[in-house]
Amino acid sequence: MSVSADVVATAALSRDSLIFLDPDGLTVVYVNAAAEKQLGDAKSVLRKGTEVKQLLAYLAKNGEFTDGDAVAAVRNALASISSGKHAELPAFRLGKTPFNWHCDVGPSGTFALVLRDAGRAQELAKALSEHKTFIQHLIDVLPTPVYLKNREGVLTRCNGAFAELFGTDVETAIGKRMADFAPKSLAKTVGELEAPLRDAEGQVRDEITFAIDDKECTALFAAATLRGPSGAIAGTIGSLIDVSSLKKAQAEVAEASQRLTGLLESAPIGVGISNRESGVFKFFNSTFSKMLGIEDESQATDSILLSERYREKSLEDMDALGELQDVEIRLRRSDMPEARWLKTSIEPLSFQGEESVLWWTSDITKQKHAARELQNKANNDELTRLANRARFMQKLDQCETVLRGTDTPAAIFILDLDGFKQLNDTQGHAAGDWVLVETGKRLKRAARRAEEVARLGGDEFTLLFLNKGAEKEMAEAAEAILAEMSRPFVWEGHDCDISASIGLAVFDGGNCDMSEQLRRADKAMYEAKAAGKAQYRLYAPDMEPDLHTDD
């Protein structure tokens, strides 16, 4: 069965893991990227043409089904899939990941298996709950009267400004219809304007009049369709702005604008207003000027922040989103001693009758440096500045993915210091720390071709070589390291009597189980110590005859 465009498009657009089957032979037709990633270890049974029975057999052998009976679970799953109808399949765990899945009719006459990470689903549910809480908090602090209704016209949320408009409180309003506490004429008008929004997505804006306590009021009404997490229409969201009070506020605009300018001038955040077309700044406060080093106020343009191409892209994004938030810009000019990082937000603005752009800018250089320092501390050994265990293990995981199935040669060295405990006991930890730092420097010199040099902890170090040769070349590298380590470690005039024992495992990409190779290198290192120390040993199967007995 050929792969149709509908299948490929459906697979690409879905966030779920999708496996499409030929209904005639129940063989794999197509697997999307999400499934290949989540079921990476099972890729041998996800190839085109593989029967679904092989996938189920793999899950029975390697997975753990919720009901505990893998055979029965697989049998039930096969029966459901064969029917070609929608059906929930027995949940299972593969590795550390729990999966829920179901079968259904797919595009172009295929059967579809849809898998979802159950743990991820729980995280999304929690995020959705937190999002709802956030929305309620956001509505609460808005000065504009805002409400949310379900499809039946019952209020599910509103803020204090909305409740106060009708002389009630939020708790009283929620769960009721507007007609229960607002003027009947207003509730009728709003209901008629909202009615189309409950059947099809849209929005409405209108100016409406109503009376409260015999006082005529005029309000700007706006409402839009509200969709739920599933995408279905869930109700409406609307607002009522009493423009009668706004008219009074218009008289204060000039004075407020003057006060605002004074506040912006003394604000600790950089504020600027540039012409949309030319980019010339019409206003910026002293913080903005100092932050960007603006000397000639008449010539300053937004090119000091954005290149022409990036400026066009940023304005397009701003138009599409209504604003552009928290864009990080690296600024480095010839007159600056070092690069500076800025966080900038922009939004459209009408200023002095012209289309303009409002810039909010803060200097985050210190935060960037602090974040980089934290990253270094997380990845590097604080004493030797070499990679730490976490970073080295992450490097091994990355290399295992890259090397698997290739013939690329690789090697892992483990080096342990001889006499280190005696040194700490006799000369103190200061001497021990110096030896560890010096060891790191020597390893860097002697093993310049190493992919990574790391301190695993204590007096144990490790090195990773990729594509630098096979056993002969790695033996020469080990000898070079031993030669470097054989030079005396002299601390405050005293020879520390330190040497090193090295174990190494040499392998190729077809044998790149990094955890196993690390264990083998460790075994070889202990063999070197047992043989008299200050030497290296290359791992060989005869070091562990019980593990390599011929069948």
WOTAWO-V202407 format. One record per residue. N is the residue number from 1. RES is the residue in one letter. PHI is phi in whole degrees, 0 to 359 (NA if undefined). D_CENTER is the distance of its C-alpha to the mean C-alpha in whole Angstrom. Layout:
n:res:phi:d_center
N:RES:PHI:D_CENTER
N:RES:PHI:D_CENTER
//
This chain:
n:res:phi:d_center
1:M:NA:37
2:S:285:36
3:V:270:32
4:S:277:33
5:A:296:30
6:D:297:30
7:V:297:28
8:V:297:26
9:A:295:25
10:T:299:24
11:A:296:22
12:A:289:20
13:L:277:19
14:S:278:19
15:R:273:15
16:D:281:18
17:S:280:19
18:L:237:22
19:I:234:25
20:F:260:29
21:L:241:32
22:D:285:35
23:P:295:38
24:D:288:41
25:G:248:40
26:L:51:36
27:T:253:35
28:V:291:31
29:V:258:31
30:Y:201:28
31:V:231:24
32:N:278:21
33:A:297:18
34:A:297:16
35:A:291:19
36:E:299:19
37:K:285:16
38:Q:290:17
39:L:248:20
40:G:303:20
41:D:290:23
42:A:257:25
43:K:295:25
44:S:295:29
45:V:249:30
46:L:248:27
47:R:286:29
48:K:301:31
49:G:95:35
50:T:287:34
51:E:288:35
52:V:297:33
53:K:300:35
54:Q:291:34
55:L:296:30
56:L:295:32
57:A:295:34
58:Y:298:31
59:L:295:29
60:A:295:32
61:K:278:32
62:N:254:29
63:G:259:28
64:E:227:29
65:F:276:30
66:T:300:30
67:D:279:34
68:G:85:34
69:D:256:36
70:A:295:35
71:V:296:38
72:A:295:38
73:A:296:35
74:V:294:35
75:R:297:38
76:N:295:37
77:A:297:34
78:L:297:36
79:A:296:39
80:S:293:36
81:I:295:35
82:S:296:38
83:S:291:39
84:G:75:37
85:K:252:36
86:H:294:33
87:A:202:33
88:E:283:30
89:L:256:30
90:P:300:30
91:A:294:27
92:F:212:26
93:R:240:24
94:L:237:23
95:G:68:22
96:K:262:20
97:T:259:18
98:P:275:21
99:F:237:21
100:N:253:23
101:W:209:25
102:H:210:28
103:C:251:30
104:D:198:31
105:V:283:33
106:G:259:31
107:P:289:31
108:S:56:34
109:G:76:36
110:T:269:33
111:F:262:32
112:A:237:29
113:L:254:27
114:V:245:24
115:L:247:21
116:R:229:19
117:D:290:17
118:A:298:19
119:G:295:16
120:R:294:13
121:A:299:16
122:Q:295:17
123:E:297:14
124:L:294:14
125:A:298:17
126:K:295:17
127:A:298:14
128:L:296:17
129:S:298:19
130:E:295:18
131:H:296:17
132:K:297:21
133:T:298:22
134:F:298:20
135:I:299:22
136:Q:298:25
137:H:297:25
138:L:296:24
139:I:298:27
140:D:300:29
141:V:271:29
142:L:288:30
143:P:285:34
144:T:280:34
145:P:297:35
146:V:230:33
147:Y:217:33
148:L:235:31
149:K:236:34
150:N:275:33
151:R:293:35
152:E:273:38
153:G:85:38
154:V:270:38
155:L:291:36
156:T:256:32
157:R:207:31
158:C:197:33
159:N:255:33
160:G:297:36
161:A:296:37
162:F:291:37
163:A:298:39
164:E:295:41
165:L:302:42
166:F:247:44
167:G:67:45
168:T:230:43
169:D:236:40
170:V:299:37
171:E:299:38
172:T:288:41
173:A:286:39
174:I:295:37
175:G:93:38
176:K:243:41
177:R:272:42
178:M:300:42
179:A:294:46
180:D:286:46
181:F:220:46
182:A:254:46
183:P:306:49
184:K:299:50
185:S:296:50
186:L:293:47
187:A:299:45
188:K:294:47
189:T:297:46
190:V:298:42
191:G:299:42
192:E:293:44
193:L:291:41
194:E:277:39
195:A:308:40
196:P:296:39
197:L:287:35
198:R:275:35
199:D:254:36
200:A:212:34
201:E:295:31
202:G:178:33
203:Q:210:34
204:V:217:37
205:R:226:38
206:D:200:42
207:E:257:44
208:I:234:46
209:T:240:49
210:F:200:49
211:A:238:52
212:I:233:51
213:D:56:54
214:D:66:56
215:K:255:54
216:E:287:53
217:C:234:49
218:T:240:47
219:A:225:43
220:L:270:41
221:F:253:39
222:A:220:36
223:A:211:34
224:A:213:31
225:T:294:30
226:L:245:28
227:R:255:26
228:G:274:24
229:P:302:21
230:S:282:23
231:G:98:24
232:A:283:28
233:I:294:30
234:A:251:29
235:G:154:32
236:T:224:32
237:I:235:31
238:G:215:33
239:S:214:35
240:L:232:38
241:I:248:39
242:D:286:43
243:V:284:44
244:S:295:47
245:S:284:45
246:L:291:43
247:K:299:47
248:K:294:48
249:A:290:45
250:Q:300:45
251:A:293:48
252:E:261:46
253:V:298:44
254:A:300:45
255:E:295:46
256:A:297:42
257:S:297:41
258:Q:295:43
259:R:296:42
260:L:297:38
261:T:300:39
262:G:296:40
263:L:295:37
264:L:297:35
265:E:297:37
266:S:264:36
267:A:291:33
268:P:285:31
269:I:256:28
270:G:286:29
271:V:233:30
272:G:219:31
273:I:230:33
274:S:244:33
275:N:291:35
276:R:299:33
277:E:278:36
278:S:271:37
279:G:83:34
280:V:288:36
281:F:283:36
282:K:268:38
283:F:204:37
284:F:204:35
285:N:273:35
286:S:295:36
287:T:297:33
288:F:299:31
289:S:298:34
290:K:292:34
291:M:299:30
292:L:257:31
293:G:65:34
294:I:278:36
295:E:254:40
296:D:262:41
297:E:294:40
298:S:280:42
299:Q:249:40
300:A:292:37
301:T:231:34
302:D:288:31
303:S:292:31
304:I:290:30
305:L:251:27
306:L:229:26
307:S:290:27
308:E:301:29
309:R:293:27
310:Y:289:24
311:R:297:26
312:E:299:27
313:K:296:23
314:S:295:22
315:L:293:25
316:E:297:25
317:D:296:21
318:M:298:23
319:D:295:26
320:A:290:23
321:L:262:21
322:G:91:24
323:E:192:22
324:L:234:20
325:Q:257:18
326:D:50:16
327:V:276:17
328:E:267:17
329:I:236:20
330:R:264:21
331:L:249:25
332:R:216:28
333:R:247:31
334:S:297:34
335:D:272:36
336:M:260:33
337:P:295:33
338:E:208:29
339:A:295:26
340:R:235:25
341:W:256:21
342:L:238:21
343:K:250:19
344:T:233:21
345:S:236:21
346:I:229:24
347:E:208:26
348:P:291:29
349:L:205:32
350:S:264:36
351:F:223:38
352:Q:54:41
353:G:77:42
354:E:240:39
355:E:292:36
356:S:225:34
357:V:232:30
358:L:266:29
359:W:250:27
360:W:244:25
361:T:227:24
362:S:229:24
363:D:272:24
364:I:247:21
365:T:301:22
366:K:297:23
367:Q:297:19
368:K:297:18
369:H:297:21
370:A:295:20
371:A:295:16
372:R:295:17
373:E:294:20
374:L:297:18
375:Q:296:16
376:N:297:19
377:K:292:20
378:A:289:18
379:N:254:18
380:N:240:22
381:D:289:25
382:E:296:27
383:L:279:30
384:T:267:30
385:R:66:27
386:L:281:27
387:A:300:23
388:N:267:23
389:R:301:23
390:A:300:19
391:R:293:19
392:F:294:22
393:M:294:21
394:Q:296:17
395:K:297:19
396:L:297:22
397:D:299:19
398:Q:296:18
399:C:293:22
400:E:299:23
401:T:294:21
402:V:288:22
403:L:279:26
404:R:307:26
405:G:84:29
406:T:254:30
407:D:252:33
408:T:294:32
409:P:286:33
410:A:210:31
411:A:207:32
412:I:240:31
413:F:254:33
414:I:236:34
415:L:242:36
416:D:235:37
417:L:284:40
418:D:268:43
419:G:85:45
420:F:289:42
421:K:297:43
422:Q:299:47
423:L:298:45
424:N:299:43
425:D:290:46
426:T:263:49
427:Q:247:47
428:G:96:45
429:H:288:41
430:A:298:41
431:A:295:43
432:G:298:40
433:D:297:37
434:W:297:39
435:V:297:40
436:L:296:36
437:V:295:35
438:E:296:38
439:T:299:37
440:G:301:33
441:K:296:35
442:R:292:38
443:L:295:35
444:K:297:33
445:R:289:37
446:A:284:38
447:A:236:35
448:R:296:34
449:R:272:33
450:A:290:30
451:E:291:27
452:E:205:26
453:V:237:28
454:A:220:27
455:R:255:28
456:L:284:28
457:G:146:30
458:G:57:33
459:D:251:35
460:E:249:33
461:F:237:32
462:T:216:30
463:L:225:30
464:L:237:28
465:F:244:30
466:L:236:29
467:N:56:32
468:K:246:34
469:G:119:37
470:A:262:38
471:E:301:40
472:K:299:43
473:E:293:41
474:M:289:39
475:A:296:42
476:E:295:43
477:A:295:39
478:A:297:40
479:E:295:44
480:A:297:42
481:I:294:40
482:L:299:43
483:A:298:45
484:E:294:43
485:M:284:43
486:S:281:46
487:R:294:47
488:P:300:48
489:F:264:46
490:V:252:48
491:W:246:47
492:E:49:49
493:G:84:52
494:H:246:51
495:D:288:50
496:C:280:47
497:D:54:49
498:I:246:45
499:S:224:44
500:A:218:42
501:S:247:41
502:I:235:39
503:G:241:38
504:L:223:36
505:A:242:35
506:V:249:35
507:F:205:34
508:D:235:33
509:G:301:30
510:G:288:32
511:N:234:32
512:C:261:28
513:D:286:27
514:M:297:26
515:S:298:27
516:E:291:30
517:Q:293:31
518:L:295:30
519:R:296:32
520:R:295:35
521:A:298:35
522:D:296:35
523:K:299:38
524:A:296:40
525:M:297:39
526:Y:294:41
527:E:295:44
528:A:296:44
529:K:295:45
530:A:295:47
531:A:276:49
532:G:125:50
533:K:70:46
534:A:54:46
535:Q:204:45
536:Y:238:43
537:R:224:43
538:L:267:41
539:Y:300:40
540:A:222:42
541:P:305:43
542:D:290:46
543:M:288:44
544:E:225:43
545:P:301:46
546:D:293:45
547:L:272:42
548:H:235:43
549:T:292:46
550:D:294:47
551:D:287:47
//
